[in-house]
Amino acid sequence: MDVNSDISALDDCLEFGYGPYAFKCRNTRFEEKNPSDNLDLTQYYFLLRMSVTRSREFGIGIGALNMRGNEDNSGFSLTFPIKIYPNQSFGIQFAPAYGWINGNSINDNDLALVFTKGYGSFKLGYSSVEANGKDLDGSYIGFALHY
């Protein structure tokens, strides 16, 4: 993800489960060039996924949020992922997450257009992390493998 000319981000996510139950771990690493600095935002969730139809999935996740930069802090977090697929190959995914660390709220919103073929997906998206009135946001290109 290209946040601005000085900051970029790399996002890794692993989700595994069976039926309506899943575990999700997502790490976003923000790297600033000048001055050289890093911030890691790691989210852990136990998910309950509900498919209303074959083309719609809604979920709720309860877990933890960890921020590592100059300090290491953790707190409680919730997520409410939504997937809508008008057909088998094309869909929209929205994954808002809300966390609280030491009385401060951290909002992470991810919106993506997804093209799926076989066991892979190509994503074009926009991600935004907001905390204490400061935003780290930008567009991204992603690839997902699934089974």
N, CA, C and O atoms as a GROMACS GRO file, in nm:
protein
  588
    1MET      N    1   0.085  -0.117   0.000
    1MET     CA    2   0.000   0.000   0.000
    1MET      C    3   0.089   0.123   0.000
    1MET      O    4   0.186   0.131   0.076
    2ASP      N    5   0.057   0.218  -0.085
    2ASP     CA    6   0.132   0.343  -0.093
    2ASP      C    7   0.056   0.449  -0.015
    2ASP      O    8  -0.044   0.502  -0.063
    3VAL      N    9   0.103   0.480   0.106
    3VAL     CA   10   0.034   0.576   0.192
    3VAL      C   11   0.063   0.718   0.145
    3VAL      O   12  -0.030   0.796   0.123
    4ASN      N   13   0.190   0.752   0.130
    4ASN     CA   14   0.233   0.878   0.070
    4ASN      C   15   0.376   0.859   0.021
    4ASN      O   16   0.427   0.747   0.024
    5SER      N   17   0.442   0.966  -0.024
    5SER     CA   18   0.575   0.951  -0.081
    5SER      C   19   0.678   0.903   0.019
    5SER      O   20   0.781   0.847  -0.020
    6ASP      N   21   0.653   0.922   0.148
    6ASP     CA   22   0.748   0.884   0.253
    6ASP      C   23   0.710   0.757   0.328
    6ASP      O   24   0.795   0.697   0.395
    7ILE      N   25   0.583   0.714   0.317
    7ILE     CA   26   0.536   0.599   0.395
    7ILE      C   27   0.474   0.495   0.302
    7ILE      O   28   0.393   0.527   0.215
    8SER      N   29   0.513   0.370   0.323
    8SER     CA   30   0.451   0.258   0.252
    8SER      C   31   0.411   0.153   0.355
    8SER      O   32   0.453   0.158   0.470
    9ALA      N   33   0.327   0.059   0.311
    9ALA     CA   34   0.280  -0.044   0.404
    9ALA      C   35   0.274  -0.179   0.333
    9ALA      O   36   0.249  -0.186   0.213
   10LEU      N   37   0.298  -0.284   0.408
   10LEU     CA   38   0.285  -0.421   0.362
   10LEU      C   39   0.189  -0.492   0.456
   10LEU      O   40   0.208  -0.489   0.578
   11ASP      N   41   0.088  -0.556   0.401
   11ASP     CA   42  -0.017  -0.620   0.479
   11ASP      C   43  -0.016  -0.770   0.452
   11ASP      O   44  -0.021  -0.812   0.336
   12ASP      N   45  -0.009  -0.849   0.558
   12ASP     CA   46  -0.015  -0.995   0.549
   12ASP      C   47  -0.134  -1.042   0.632
   12ASP      O   48  -0.160  -0.989   0.740
   13CYS      N   49  -0.205  -1.142   0.581
   13CYS     CA   50  -0.322  -1.193   0.652
   13CYS      C   51  -0.332  -1.343   0.634
   13CYS      O   52  -0.308  -1.396   0.525
   14LEU      N   53  -0.367  -1.412   0.741
   14LEU     CA   54  -0.391  -1.555   0.737
   14LEU      C   55  -0.524  -1.581   0.807
   14LEU      O   56  -0.544  -1.542   0.922
   15GLU      N   57  -0.615  -1.646   0.736
   15GLU     CA   58  -0.744  -1.682   0.793
   15GLU      C   59  -0.769  -1.828   0.764
   15GLU      O   60  -0.761  -1.873   0.649
   16PHE      N   61  -0.800  -1.903   0.868
   16PHE     CA   62  -0.834  -2.044   0.847
   16PHE      C   63  -0.948  -2.082   0.939
   16PHE      O   64  -0.963  -2.031   1.050
   17GLY      N   65  -1.030  -2.174   0.888
   17GLY     CA   66  -1.145  -2.216   0.965
   17GLY      C   67  -1.222  -2.323   0.893
   17GLY      O   68  -1.182  -2.370   0.787
   18TYR      N   69  -1.333  -2.359   0.951
   18TYR     CA   70  -1.420  -2.459   0.893
   18TYR      C   71  -1.565  -2.417   0.920
   18TYR      O   72  -1.602  -2.389   1.034
   19GLY      N   73  -1.645  -2.412   0.815
   19GLY     CA   74  -1.783  -2.370   0.830
   19GLY      C   75  -1.792  -2.228   0.882
   19GLY      O   76  -1.726  -2.139   0.828
   20PRO      N   77  -1.871  -2.206   0.984
   20PRO     CA   78  -1.890  -2.070   1.032
   20PRO      C   79  -1.779  -2.018   1.124
   20PRO      O   80  -1.777  -1.899   1.157
   21TYR      N   81  -1.686  -2.104   1.167
   21TYR     CA   82  -1.585  -2.065   1.264
   21TYR      C   83  -1.449  -2.047   1.198
   21TYR      O   84  -1.410  -2.127   1.112
   22ALA      N   85  -1.377  -1.942   1.238
   22ALA     CA   86  -1.245  -1.917   1.180
   22ALA      C   87  -1.159  -1.839   1.278
   22ALA      O   88  -1.208  -1.780   1.374
   23PHE      N   89  -1.029  -1.842   1.251
   23PHE     CA   90  -0.930  -1.762   1.322
   23PHE      C   91  -0.860  -1.676   1.217
   23PHE      O   92  -0.824  -1.726   1.110
   24LYS      N   93  -0.840  -1.549   1.248
   24LYS     CA   94  -0.777  -1.457   1.154
   24LYS      C   95  -0.664  -1.382   1.223
   24LYS      O   96  -0.681  -1.332   1.334
   25CYS      N   97  -0.551  -1.374   1.156
   25CYS     CA   98  -0.438  -1.295   1.203
   25CYS      C   99  -0.395  -1.204   1.088
   25CYS      O  100  -0.368  -1.251   0.978
   26ARG      N  101  -0.390  -1.076   1.114
   26ARG     CA  102  -0.353  -0.978   1.011
   26ARG      C  103  -0.246  -0.886   1.067
   26ARG      O  104  -0.261  -0.833   1.177
   27ASN      N  105  -0.138  -0.866   0.991
   27ASN     CA  106  -0.031  -0.775   1.032
   27ASN      C  107  -0.008  -0.672   0.921
   27ASN      O  108   0.010  -0.708   0.805
   28THR      N  109  -0.009  -0.546   0.959
   28THR     CA  110   0.022  -0.438   0.866
   28THR      C  111   0.146  -0.366   0.917
   28THR      O  112   0.149  -0.318   1.031
   29ARG      N  113   0.248  -0.360   0.833
   29ARG     CA  114   0.374  -0.294   0.871
   29ARG      C  115   0.387  -0.164   0.791
   29ARG      O  116   0.398  -0.167   0.668
   30PHE      N  117   0.386  -0.052   0.862
   30PHE     CA  118   0.405   0.079   0.800
   30PHE      C  119   0.553   0.116   0.812
   30PHE      O  120   0.610   0.108   0.921
   31GLU      N  121   0.614   0.155   0.700
   31GLU     CA  122   0.756   0.193   0.700
   31GLU      C  123   0.771   0.336   0.650
   31GLU      O  124   0.728   0.370   0.540
   32GLU      N  125   0.834   0.419   0.734
   32GLU     CA  126   0.862   0.557   0.695
   32GLU      C  127   1.007   0.566   0.654
   32GLU      O  128   1.095   0.513   0.721
   33LYS      N  129   1.033   0.636   0.542
   33LYS     CA  130   1.170   0.646   0.489
   33LYS      C  131   1.254   0.750   0.562
   33LYS      O  132   1.367   0.722   0.600
   34ASN      N  133   1.199   0.871   0.580
   34ASN     CA  134   1.278   0.980   0.637
   34ASN      C  135   1.194   1.057   0.738
   34ASN      O  136   1.105   1.132   0.696
   35PRO      N  137   1.217   1.044   0.867
   35PRO     CA  138   1.320   0.962   0.930
   35PRO      C  139   1.279   0.814   0.928
   35PRO      O  140   1.160   0.783   0.924
   36SER      N  141   1.374   0.727   0.930
   36SER     CA  142   1.349   0.583   0.924
   36SER      C  143   1.276   0.537   1.050
   36SER      O  144   1.327   0.550   1.161
   37ASP      N  145   1.154   0.483   1.030
   37ASP     CA  146   1.072   0.441   1.143
   37ASP      C  147   0.973   0.334   1.096
   37ASP      O  148   0.936   0.332   0.979
   38ASN      N  149   0.930   0.246   1.187
   38ASN     CA  150   0.834   0.140   1.155
   38ASN      C  151   0.722   0.138   1.259
   38ASN      O  152   0.742   0.174   1.375
   39LEU      N  153   0.604   0.095   1.213
   39LEU     CA  154   0.490   0.073   1.301
   39LEU      C  155   0.423  -0.055   1.255
   39LEU      O  156   0.385  -0.067   1.139
   40ASP      N  157   0.406  -0.152   1.346
   40ASP     CA  158   0.336  -0.276   1.317
   40ASP      C  159   0.202  -0.276   1.388
   40ASP      O  160   0.194  -0.252   1.509
   41LEU      N  161   0.097  -0.304   1.312
   41LEU     CA  162  -0.038  -0.316   1.364
   41LEU      C  163  -0.081  -0.460   1.341
   41LEU      O  164  -0.099  -0.502   1.226
   42THR      N  165  -0.097  -0.538   1.448
   42THR     CA  166  -0.132  -0.680   1.437
   42THR      C  167  -0.268  -0.702   1.502
   42THR      O  168  -0.294  -0.657   1.613
   43GLN      N  169  -0.354  -0.774   1.429
   43GLN     CA  170  -0.491  -0.802   1.476
   43GLN      C  171  -0.512  -0.953   1.480
   43GLN      O  172  -0.473  -1.024   1.388
   44TYR      N  173  -0.574  -1.001   1.588
   44TYR     CA  174  -0.608  -1.142   1.605
   44TYR      C  175  -0.759  -1.151   1.632
   44TYR      O  176  -0.810  -1.081   1.718
   45TYR      N  177  -0.829  -1.238   1.557
   45TYR     CA  178  -0.974  -1.249   1.575
   45TYR      C  179  -1.019  -1.394   1.573
   45TYR      O  180  -0.966  -1.476   1.498
   46PHE      N  181  -1.118  -1.425   1.656
   46PHE     CA  182  -1.199  -1.544   1.641
   46PHE      C  183  -1.325  -1.498   1.570
   46PHE      O  184  -1.394  -1.408   1.618
   47LEU      N  185  -1.355  -1.559   1.455
   47LEU     CA  186  -1.465  -1.514   1.370
   47LEU      C  187  -1.582  -1.610   1.370
   47LEU      O  188  -1.565  -1.732   1.377
   48LEU      N  189  -1.700  -1.553   1.364
   48LEU     CA  190  -1.822  -1.627   1.337
   48LEU      C  191  -1.872  -1.574   1.203
   48LEU      O  192  -1.911  -1.458   1.192
   49ARG      N  193  -1.869  -1.661   1.099
   49ARG     CA  194  -1.907  -1.621   0.963
   49ARG      C  195  -2.045  -1.678   0.932
   49ARG      O  196  -2.071  -1.796   0.955
   50MET      N  197  -2.132  -1.592   0.878
   50MET     CA  198  -2.268  -1.636   0.847
   50MET      C  199  -2.298  -1.607   0.700
   50MET      O  200  -2.287  -1.493   0.655
   51SER      N  201  -2.334  -1.710   0.625
   51SER     CA  202  -2.369  -1.694   0.484
   51SER      C  203  -2.520  -1.691   0.472
   51SER      O  204  -2.588  -1.792   0.495
   52VAL      N  205  -2.573  -1.575   0.436
   52VAL     CA  206  -2.716  -1.560   0.418
   52VAL      C  207  -2.758  -1.630   0.289
   52VAL      O  208  -2.859  -1.700   0.285
   53THR      N  209  -2.679  -1.610   0.184
   53THR     CA  210  -2.696  -1.679   0.056
   53THR      C  211  -2.556  -1.715   0.007
   53THR      O  212  -2.458  -1.684   0.074
   54ARG      N  213  -2.546  -1.780  -0.109
   54ARG     CA  214  -2.414  -1.812  -0.163
   54ARG      C  215  -2.334  -1.687  -0.199
   54ARG      O  216  -2.212  -1.692  -0.206
   55SER      N  217  -2.404  -1.576  -0.222
   55SER     CA  218  -2.336  -1.455  -0.267
   55SER      C  219  -2.312  -1.353  -0.154
   55SER      O  220  -2.252  -1.248  -0.179
   56ARG      N  221  -2.357  -1.381  -0.032
   56ARG     CA  222  -2.341  -1.285   0.078
   56ARG      C  223  -2.292  -1.355   0.204
   56ARG      O  224  -2.346  -1.457   0.246
   57GLU      N  225  -2.188  -1.296   0.263
   57GLU     CA  226  -2.136  -1.347   0.389
   57GLU      C  227  -2.113  -1.231   0.484
   57GLU      O  228  -2.054  -1.130   0.448
   58PHE      N  229  -2.162  -1.246   0.607
   58PHE     CA  230  -2.143  -1.146   0.711
   58PHE      C  231  -2.075  -1.214   0.828
   58PHE      O  232  -2.091  -1.334   0.850
   59GLY      N  233  -1.998  -1.137   0.903
   59GLY     CA  234  -1.929  -1.198   1.016
   59GLY      C  235  -1.912  -1.102   1.132
   59GLY      O  236  -1.935  -0.982   1.121
   60ILE      N  237  -1.871  -1.160   1.242
   60ILE     CA  238  -1.834  -1.083   1.360
   60ILE      C  239  -1.709  -1.148   1.417
   60ILE      O  240  -1.699  -1.270   1.426
   61GLY      N  241  -1.614  -1.065   1.454
   61GLY     CA  242  -1.490  -1.115   1.510
   61GLY      C  243  -1.456  -1.044   1.640
   61GLY      O  244  -1.471  -0.922   1.650
   62ILE      N  245  -1.411  -1.120   1.737
   62ILE     CA  246  -1.371  -1.067   1.867
   62ILE      C  247  -1.226  -1.105   1.888
   62ILE      O  248  -1.187  -1.220   1.867
   63GLY      N  249  -1.144  -1.006   1.929
   63GLY     CA  250  -1.004  -1.039   1.945
   63GLY      C  251  -0.921  -0.928   2.007
   63GLY      O  252  -0.967  -0.853   2.093
   64ALA      N  253  -0.797  -0.921   1.961
   64ALA     CA  254  -0.700  -0.827   2.018
   64ALA      C  255  -0.628  -0.750   1.907
   64ALA      O  256  -0.617  -0.795   1.793
   65LEU      N  257  -0.581  -0.634   1.946
   65LEU     CA  258  -0.506  -0.545   1.858
   65LEU      C  259  -0.375  -0.513   1.927
   65LEU      O  260  -0.374  -0.478   2.045
   66ASN      N  261  -0.264  -0.524   1.854
   66ASN     CA  262  -0.133  -0.494   1.910
   66ASN      C  263  -0.064  -0.392   1.821
   66ASN      O  264  -0.059  -0.409   1.699
   67MET      N  265  -0.011  -0.285   1.881
   67MET     CA  266   0.066  -0.184   1.807
   67MET      C  267   0.210  -0.186   1.860
   67MET      O  268   0.234  -0.174   1.980
   68ARG      N  269   0.304  -0.202   1.765
   68ARG     CA  270   0.446  -0.200   1.800
   68ARG      C  271   0.515  -0.092   1.718
   68ARG      O  272   0.514  -0.096   1.595
   69GLY      N  273   0.574   0.001   1.787
   69GLY     CA  274   0.652   0.108   1.725
   69GLY      C  275   0.762   0.141   1.823
   69GLY      O  276   0.847   0.057   1.852
   70ASN      N  277   0.760   0.263   1.874
   70ASN     CA  278   0.853   0.300   1.980
   70ASN      C  279   0.815   0.231   2.111
   70ASN      O  280   0.900   0.211   2.198
   71GLU      N  281   0.686   0.194   2.124
   71GLU     CA  282   0.636   0.120   2.239
   71GLU      C  283   0.553   0.002   2.189
   71GLU      O  284   0.516  -0.003   2.071
   72ASP      N  285   0.523  -0.091   2.278
   72ASP     CA  286   0.441  -0.208   2.245
   72ASP      C  287   0.316  -0.203   2.334
   72ASP      O  288   0.326  -0.211   2.456
   73ASN      N  289   0.197  -0.189   2.270
   73ASN     CA  290   0.071  -0.179   2.345
   73ASN      C  291  -0.034  -0.268   2.282
   73ASN      O  292  -0.034  -0.288   2.160
   74SER      N  293  -0.124  -0.322   2.364
   74SER     CA  294  -0.230  -0.410   2.316
   74SER      C  295  -0.364  -0.369   2.374
   74SER      O  296  -0.372  -0.300   2.476
   75GLY      N  297  -0.471  -0.413   2.306
   75GLY     CA  298  -0.605  -0.386   2.355
   75GLY      C  299  -0.708  -0.474   2.288
   75GLY      O  300  -0.674  -0.563   2.210
   76PHE      N  301  -0.834  -0.448   2.318
   76PHE     CA  302  -0.948  -0.524   2.268
   76PHE      C  303  -0.986  -0.475   2.128
   76PHE      O  304  -0.967  -0.357   2.096
   77SER      N  305  -1.039  -0.566   2.044
   77SER     CA  306  -1.077  -0.528   1.909
   77SER      C  307  -1.198  -0.609   1.860
   77SER      O  308  -1.217  -0.724   1.899
   78LEU      N  309  -1.278  -0.546   1.773
   78LEU     CA  310  -1.393  -0.608   1.708
   78LEU      C  311  -1.384  -0.586   1.558
   78LEU      O  312  -1.331  -0.484   1.513
   79THR      N  313  -1.434  -0.680   1.480
   79THR     CA  314  -1.442  -0.662   1.336
   79THR      C  315  -1.576  -0.716   1.286
   79THR      O  316  -1.636  -0.804   1.348
   80PHE      N  317  -1.623  -0.661   1.174
   80PHE     CA  318  -1.751  -0.700   1.115
   80PHE      C  319  -1.735  -0.715   0.964
   80PHE      O  320  -1.786  -0.632   0.889
   81PRO      N  321  -1.667  -0.820   0.918
   81PRO     CA  322  -1.641  -0.835   0.774
   81PRO      C  323  -1.768  -0.868   0.694
   81PRO      O  324  -1.858  -0.938   0.740
   82ILE      N  325  -1.772  -0.812   0.573
   82ILE     CA  326  -1.884  -0.833   0.481
   82ILE      C  327  -1.828  -0.869   0.344
   82ILE      O  328  -1.736  -0.804   0.295
   83LYS      N  329  -1.883  -0.973   0.282
   83LYS     CA  330  -1.845  -1.013   0.147
   83LYS      C  331  -1.972  -1.025   0.063
   83LYS      O  332  -2.066  -1.095   0.101
   84ILE      N  333  -1.974  -0.956  -0.050
   84ILE     CA  334  -2.087  -0.964  -0.142
   84ILE      C  335  -2.033  -0.999  -0.280
   84ILE      O  336  -1.950  -0.926  -0.336
   85TYR      N  337  -2.081  -1.109  -0.336
   85TYR     CA  338  -2.037  -1.157  -0.466
   85TYR      C  339  -2.158  -1.167  -0.559
   85TYR      O  340  -2.234  -1.263  -0.551
   86PRO      N  341  -2.176  -1.067  -0.649
   86PRO     CA  342  -2.287  -1.074  -0.745
   86PRO      C  343  -2.276  -1.196  -0.838
   86PRO      O  344  -2.378  -1.248  -0.884
   87ASN      N  345  -2.153  -1.241  -0.866
   87ASN     CA  346  -2.133  -1.366  -0.939
   87ASN      C  347  -2.011  -1.436  -0.881
   87ASN      O  348  -1.945  -1.382  -0.792
   88GLN      N  349  -1.978  -1.555  -0.931
   88GLN     CA  350  -1.870  -1.636  -0.872
   88GLN      C  351  -1.733  -1.572  -0.886
   88GLN      O  352  -1.645  -1.600  -0.804
   89SER      N  353  -1.712  -1.489  -0.986
   89SER     CA  354  -1.578  -1.435  -1.011
   89SER      C  355  -1.555  -1.295  -0.959
   89SER      O  356  -1.439  -1.254  -0.944
   90PHE      N  357  -1.659  -1.220  -0.931
   90PHE     CA  358  -1.643  -1.080  -0.893
   90PHE      C  359  -1.715  -1.051  -0.762
   90PHE      O  360  -1.828  -1.096  -0.741
   91GLY      N  361  -1.647  -0.975  -0.673
   91GLY     CA  362  -1.710  -0.942  -0.547
   91GLY      C  363  -1.656  -0.816  -0.484
   91GLY      O  364  -1.560  -0.756  -0.532
   92ILE      N  365  -1.719  -0.778  -0.374
   92ILE     CA  366  -1.678  -0.663  -0.294
   92ILE      C  367  -1.662  -0.712  -0.151
   92ILE      O  368  -1.747  -0.784  -0.098
   93GLN      N  369  -1.551  -0.672  -0.089
   93GLN     CA  370  -1.526  -0.707   0.050
   93GLN      C  371  -1.506  -0.579   0.131
   93GLN      O  372  -1.434  -0.489   0.088
   94PHE      N  373  -1.569  -0.572   0.247
   94PHE     CA  374  -1.551  -0.460   0.338
   94PHE      C  375  -1.523  -0.518   0.476
   94PHE      O  376  -1.599  -0.600   0.527
   95ALA      N  377  -1.412  -0.475   0.536
   95ALA     CA  378  -1.374  -0.529   0.666
   95ALA      C  379  -1.340  -0.414   0.762
   95ALA      O  380  -1.223  -0.375   0.773
   96PRO      N  381  -1.440  -0.359   0.832
   96PRO     CA  382  -1.410  -0.258   0.933
   96PRO      C  383  -1.366  -0.326   1.063
   96PRO      O  384  -1.418  -0.430   1.101
   97ALA      N  385  -1.270  -0.265   1.130
   97ALA     CA  386  -1.223  -0.316   1.259
   97ALA      C  387  -1.209  -0.198   1.355
   97ALA      O  388  -1.164  -0.090   1.317
   98TYR      N  389  -1.247  -0.221   1.480
   98TYR     CA  390  -1.244  -0.117   1.582
   98TYR      C  391  -1.169  -0.170   1.702
   98TYR      O  392  -1.204  -0.274   1.758
   99GLY      N  393  -1.065  -0.098   1.742
   99GLY     CA  394  -0.986  -0.141   1.856
   99GLY      C  395  -0.968  -0.030   1.958
   99GLY      O  396  -0.985   0.088   1.927
  100TRP      N  397  -0.934  -0.068   2.080
  100TRP     CA  398  -0.912   0.027   2.188
  100TRP      C  399  -0.787  -0.013   2.263
  100TRP      O  400  -0.774  -0.125   2.313
  101ILE      N  401  -0.693   0.082   2.270
  101ILE     CA  402  -0.569   0.060   2.343
  101ILE      C  403  -0.549   0.178   2.439
  101ILE      O  404  -0.541   0.293   2.395
  102ASN      N  405  -0.541   0.150   2.567
  102ASN     CA  406  -0.518   0.253   2.670
  102ASN      C  407  -0.615   0.371   2.656
  102ASN      O  408  -0.574   0.487   2.669
  103GLY      N  409  -0.742   0.342   2.630
  103GLY     CA  410  -0.842   0.447   2.619
  103GLY      C  411  -0.846   0.519   2.484
  103GLY      O  412  -0.927   0.610   2.466
  104ASN      N  413  -0.761   0.480   2.391
  104ASN     CA  414  -0.758   0.539   2.258
  104ASN      C  415  -0.822   0.444   2.158
  104ASN      O  416  -0.799   0.323   2.163
  105SER      N  417  -0.902   0.500   2.066
  105SER     CA  418  -0.965   0.414   1.964
  105SER      C  419  -0.879   0.412   1.838
  105SER      O  420  -0.819   0.513   1.800
  106ILE      N  421  -0.876   0.297   1.774
  106ILE     CA  422  -0.806   0.276   1.647
  106ILE      C  423  -0.907   0.213   1.552
  106ILE      O  424  -0.959   0.105   1.579
  107ASN      N  425  -0.935   0.281   1.441
  107ASN     CA  426  -1.029   0.230   1.342
  107ASN      C  427  -0.953   0.190   1.216
  107ASN      O  428  -0.871   0.266   1.164
  108ASP      N  429  -0.980   0.070   1.169
  108ASP     CA  430  -0.915   0.017   1.049
  108ASP      C  431  -1.025  -0.026   0.952
  108ASP      O  432  -1.102  -0.117   0.982
  109ASN      N  433  -1.032   0.040   0.838
  109ASN     CA  434  -1.134   0.008   0.737
  109ASN      C  435  -1.066  -0.035   0.609
  109ASN      O  436  -0.973   0.030   0.562
  110ASP      N  437  -1.113  -0.146   0.553
  110ASP     CA  438  -1.056  -0.201   0.430
  110ASP      C  439  -1.170  -0.233   0.334
  110ASP      O  440  -1.260  -0.309   0.367
  111LEU      N  441  -1.165  -0.174   0.214
  111LEU     CA  442  -1.265  -0.196   0.111
  111LEU      C  443  -1.194  -0.243  -0.014
  111LEU      O  444  -1.097  -0.181  -0.057
  112ALA      N  445  -1.241  -0.354  -0.074
  112ALA     CA  446  -1.173  -0.410  -0.191
  112ALA      C  447  -1.270  -0.463  -0.294
  112ALA      O  448  -1.374  -0.520  -0.260
  113LEU      N  449  -1.235  -0.445  -0.420
  113LEU     CA  450  -1.299  -0.513  -0.532
  113LEU      C  451  -1.218  -0.638  -0.557
  113LEU      O  452  -1.095  -0.632  -0.561
  114VAL      N  453  -1.284  -0.753  -0.574
  114VAL     CA  454  -1.213  -0.880  -0.580
  114VAL      C  455  -1.252  -0.956  -0.707
  114VAL      O  456  -1.370  -0.970  -0.739
  115PHE      N  457  -1.150  -1.004  -0.777
  115PHE     CA  458  -1.172  -1.093  -0.891
  115PHE      C  459  -1.117  -1.230  -0.853
  115PHE      O  460  -0.997  -1.242  -0.825
  116THR      N  461  -1.202  -1.332  -0.852
  116THR     CA  462  -1.163  -1.466  -0.808
  116THR      C  463  -1.169  -1.565  -0.922
  116THR      O  464  -1.265  -1.566  -1.000
  117LYS      N  465  -1.067  -1.647  -0.931
  117LYS     CA  466  -1.062  -1.756  -1.030
  117LYS      C  467  -0.993  -1.874  -0.964
  117LYS      O  468  -0.877  -1.865  -0.922
  118GLY      N  469  -1.064  -1.986  -0.954
  118GLY     CA  470  -1.005  -2.106  -0.894
  118GLY      C  471  -0.967  -2.083  -0.749
  118GLY      O  472  -1.051  -2.048  -0.667
  119TYR      N  473  -0.839  -2.105  -0.718
  119TYR     CA  474  -0.790  -2.092  -0.580
  119TYR      C  475  -0.721  -1.960  -0.552
  119TYR      O  476  -0.650  -1.947  -0.452
  120GLY      N  477  -0.739  -1.860  -0.638
  120GLY     CA  478  -0.674  -1.732  -0.619
  120GLY      C  479  -0.769  -1.616  -0.639
  120GLY      O  480  -0.871  -1.628  -0.707
  121SER      N  481  -0.733  -1.503  -0.578
  121SER     CA  482  -0.809  -1.380  -0.593
  121SER      C  483  -0.713  -1.263  -0.612
  121SER      O  484  -0.606  -1.258  -0.552
  122PHE      N  485  -0.753  -1.171  -0.697
  122PHE     CA  486  -0.681  -1.047  -0.720
  122PHE      C  487  -0.765  -0.935  -0.660
  122PHE      O  488  -0.885  -0.928  -0.686
  123LYS      N  489  -0.702  -0.847  -0.581
  123LYS     CA  490  -0.777  -0.742  -0.512
  123LYS      C  491  -0.726  -0.603  -0.549
  123LYS      O  492  -0.605  -0.580  -0.560
  124LEU      N  493  -0.820  -0.511  -0.568
  124LEU     CA  494  -0.790  -0.368  -0.578
  124LEU      C  495  -0.866  -0.304  -0.463
  124LEU      O  496  -0.988  -0.316  -0.455
  125GLY      N  497  -0.793  -0.236  -0.374
  125GLY     CA  498  -0.862  -0.186  -0.257
  125GLY      C  499  -0.810  -0.055  -0.203
  125GLY      O  500  -0.717   0.006  -0.256
  126TYR      N  501  -0.874  -0.014  -0.096
  126TYR     CA  502  -0.837   0.106  -0.023
  126TYR      C  503  -0.844   0.075   0.126
  126TYR      O  504  -0.943   0.019   0.174
  127SER      N  505  -0.739   0.110   0.197
  127SER     CA  506  -0.732   0.082   0.341
  127SER      C  507  -0.703   0.211   0.417
  127SER      O  508  -0.626   0.296   0.371
  128SER      N  509  -0.765   0.224   0.534
  128SER     CA  510  -0.746   0.343   0.615
  128SER      C  511  -0.736   0.302   0.762
  128SER      O  512  -0.822   0.231   0.813
  129VAL      N  513  -0.632   0.349   0.829
  129VAL     CA  514  -0.616   0.330   0.974
  129VAL      C  515  -0.618   0.469   1.037
  129VAL      O  516  -0.540   0.556   0.999
  130GLU      N  517  -0.708   0.489   1.133
  130GLU     CA  518  -0.722   0.619   1.197
  130GLU      C  519  -0.708   0.602   1.348
  130GLU      O  520  -0.772   0.517   1.409
  131ALA      N  521  -0.623   0.686   1.407
  131ALA     CA  522  -0.604   0.687   1.553
  131ALA      C  523  -0.568   0.829   1.596
  131ALA      O  524  -0.480   0.892   1.538
  132ASN      N  525  -0.637   0.878   1.698
  132ASN     CA  526  -0.611   1.011   1.753
  132ASN      C  527  -0.610   1.121   1.647
  132ASN      O  528  -0.526   1.211   1.652
  133GLY      N  529  -0.702   1.114   1.552
  133GLY     CA  530  -0.712   1.216   1.448
  133GLY      C  531  -0.609   1.206   1.338
  133GLY      O  532  -0.605   1.292   1.250
  134LYS      N  533  -0.524   1.105   1.340
  134LYS     CA  534  -0.421   1.086   1.237
  134LYS      C  535  -0.461   0.968   1.149
  134LYS      O  536  -0.508   0.866   1.199
  135ASP      N  537  -0.441   0.982   1.018
  135ASP     CA  538  -0.477   0.876   0.922
  135ASP      C  539  -0.354   0.822   0.852
  135ASP      O  540  -0.263   0.897   0.815
  136LEU      N  541  -0.352   0.692   0.833
  136LEU     CA  542  -0.259   0.625   0.743
  136LEU      C  543  -0.347   0.552   0.644
  136LEU      O  544  -0.405   0.448   0.677
  137ASP      N  545  -0.358   0.604   0.523
  137ASP     CA  546  -0.449   0.544   0.427
  137ASP      C  547  -0.392   0.549   0.286
  137ASP      O  548  -0.305   0.630   0.255
  138GLY      N  549  -0.443   0.460   0.202
  138GLY     CA  550  -0.400   0.457   0.064
  138GLY      C  551  -0.459   0.339  -0.010
  138GLY      O  552  -0.518   0.250   0.050
  139SER      N  553  -0.442   0.340  -0.140
  139SER     CA  554  -0.491   0.231  -0.224
  139SER      C  555  -0.387   0.119  -0.228
  139SER      O  556  -0.270   0.140  -0.198
  140TYR      N  557  -0.433   0.000  -0.265
  140TYR     CA  558  -0.343  -0.115  -0.272
  140TYR      C  559  -0.387  -0.215  -0.378
  140TYR      O  560  -0.501  -0.216  -0.425
  141ILE      N  561  -0.292  -0.299  -0.413
  141ILE     CA  562  -0.315  -0.414  -0.500
  141ILE      C  563  -0.276  -0.536  -0.419
  141ILE      O  564  -0.171  -0.536  -0.355
  142GLY      N  565  -0.359  -0.640  -0.422
  142GLY     CA  566  -0.329  -0.758  -0.341
  142GLY      C  567  -0.363  -0.886  -0.413
  142GLY      O  568  -0.433  -0.887  -0.514
  143PHE      N  569  -0.311  -0.995  -0.359
  143PHE     CA  570  -0.335  -1.128  -0.411
  143PHE      C  571  -0.364  -1.221  -0.294
  143PHE      O  572  -0.296  -1.216  -0.192
  144ALA      N  573  -0.465  -1.306  -0.308
  144ALA     CA  574  -0.500  -1.399  -0.201
  144ALA      C  575  -0.507  -1.540  -0.257
  144ALA      O  576  -0.553  -1.562  -0.369
  145LEU      N  577  -0.461  -1.635  -0.178
  145LEU     CA  578  -0.474  -1.777  -0.209
  145LEU      C  579  -0.574  -1.834  -0.112
  145LEU      O  580  -0.573  -1.801   0.007
  146HIS      N  581  -0.663  -1.921  -0.161
  146HIS     CA  582  -0.762  -1.981  -0.072
  146HIS      C  583  -0.793  -2.124  -0.116
  146HIS      O  584  -0.777  -2.162  -0.232
  147TYR      N  585  -0.837  -2.199  -0.019
  147TYR     CA  586  -0.868  -2.340  -0.044
  147TYR      C  587  -0.996  -2.375   0.025
  147TYR      O  588  -1.041  -2.489   0.017
   0.00000   0.00000   0.00000
